Amino acid sequence: MFNRESEATKEFIIRMLRKRSRSEETLLFAKNFIQHPLMLGSLIPSSRFLIGRLLKKVDWARARTIVEYGPGVGTITAHILAKMSPDARLIAFEMNDRFVRHLARNFSDPRLHVVHGSAENVQQELDRLKLDGADYIISGIPFNNMRVEMRVRIARQIREVLNPGGEVLIYQFTRTVLPHLRTNFSQVHQEFEPRNFPFAMLFHCTQAATP
Ligand SMILES: C[S@@+](CC[C@H](N)C(=O)[O-])C[C@H]1O[C@@H](n2cnc3c(N)ncnc32)[C@H](O)[C@@H]1O
């Protein structure tokens, strides 16, 4: 009886601590949005509905090298790490230095490699890590707030670093990136997730177009 009660107390404390850490992350995210609204593109991290819809497309048994653009405070990163194979790797590119420090402090998983830099450096970084290419690229960076040349470059690099049969999962709050995805991929499937703030559009790209 005593044991069962102490287990329940322990679980309650763990739940409360998790809730507190989620609120702290939301606060850190919102504070950074006020300073860098264009870089972040949204006021709060992605909802669990958006994350669920995005990640259900991933074949975890096939995903050996996963690349994430714009992990922020690690909201999606945590779900990817929980689902990916023990021998898979996750390379996450984040421009915001506060988020990079937060990720370093809170994620000790050896499968995760955080790069403090832009998604534009993907090819150099994969070369440096001696990785052939990516099986999945998962991205939430705000294409709408970038100069068009940068959009073109990042979309082209996504196609170039993707392994044959690789897939791209992108969520956005506008359709600005869509023409760039259509230039680089012959299949772009679209979905909508209203249970997120702001409402999110999802793009699932397969079959890289031949350049
Ligand atoms: C909309 S937030 C998404 C955060 C998190 N993935 C989530 O779903 O809650 C976009 C993130 O992309 C980062 N970012 C913006 N431009 C970037 C770029 N060119 N390369 C890497 N990260 C970038 C921002 O700092 C921010 O953390």
The ligand as an SDF file (V2000), in Angstrom:
LIG
                    3D

 27 29  0  0  0  0  0  0  0  0999 V2000
    8.7090   27.9830  -36.4230 C   0  0  0  0  0  0  0  0  0  0  0  0
   10.1730   27.7520  -35.4340 S   0  0  0  0  0  0  0  0  0  0  0  0
   10.0300   25.9860  -35.1940 C   0  0  0  0  0  0  0  0  0  0  0  0
   10.6070   25.4830  -33.8930 C   0  0  0  0  0  0  0  0  0  0  0  0
   10.3280   24.0320  -33.5710 C   0  0  0  0  0  0  0  0  0  0  0  0
   10.7740   23.1400  -34.6100 N   0  0  0  0  0  0  0  0  0  0  0  0
    8.8620   23.7790  -33.3220 C   0  0  0  0  0  0  0  0  0  0  0  0
    8.2170   23.1340  -34.1580 O   0  0  0  0  0  0  0  0  0  0  0  0
    8.3380   24.2160  -32.3050 O   0  0  0  0  0  0  0  0  0  0  0  0
   11.4800   27.9250  -36.6340 C   0  0  0  0  0  0  0  0  0  0  0  0
   12.8820   27.6620  -36.1150 C   0  0  0  0  0  0  0  0  0  0  0  0
   13.7910   27.7330  -37.2290 O   0  0  0  0  0  0  0  0  0  0  0  0
   14.9960   28.4220  -36.8410 C   0  0  0  0  0  0  0  0  0  0  0  0
   15.5770   28.9310  -38.1020 N   0  0  0  0  0  0  0  0  0  0  0  0
   15.1550   29.9620  -38.8750 C   0  0  0  0  0  0  0  0  0  0  0  0
   15.8780   30.0490  -39.9990 N   0  0  0  0  0  0  0  0  0  0  0  0
   16.7840   29.0250  -39.9640 C   0  0  0  0  0  0  0  0  0  0  0  0
   17.7980   28.5550  -40.8440 C   0  0  0  0  0  0  0  0  0  0  0  0
   18.0550   29.1590  -42.0140 N   0  0  0  0  0  0  0  0  0  0  0  0
   18.5260   27.4750  -40.4930 N   0  0  0  0  0  0  0  0  0  0  0  0
   18.2950   26.8290  -39.3060 C   0  0  0  0  0  0  0  0  0  0  0  0
   17.3540   27.2240  -38.4280 N   0  0  0  0  0  0  0  0  0  0  0  0
   16.6040   28.3080  -38.7500 C   0  0  0  0  0  0  0  0  0  0  0  0
   14.4890   29.4690  -35.8450 C   0  0  0  0  0  0  0  0  0  0  0  0
   15.5030   29.9480  -35.0170 O   0  0  0  0  0  0  0  0  0  0  0  0
   13.4150   28.6650  -35.1030 C   0  0  0  0  0  0  0  0  0  0  0  0
   13.9780   27.9560  -34.0410 O   0  0  0  0  0  0  0  0  0  0  0  0
  1  2  1  0
  2  3  1  0
  2 10  1  0
  3  4  1  0
  4  5  1  0
  5  6  1  0
  5  7  1  0
  7  8  2  0
  7  9  1  0
 10 11  1  0
 11 12  1  0
 11 26  1  0
 12 13  1  0
 13 14  1  0
 13 24  1  0
 14 15  1  0
 14 23  1  0
 15 16  2  0
 16 17  1  0
 17 18  1  0
 17 23  2  0
 18 19  1  0
 18 20  2  0
 20 21  1  0
 21 22  2  0
 22 23  1  0
 24 25  1  0
 24 26  1  0
 26 27  1  0
M  CHG  2   2   1   9  -1
M  END
$$$$
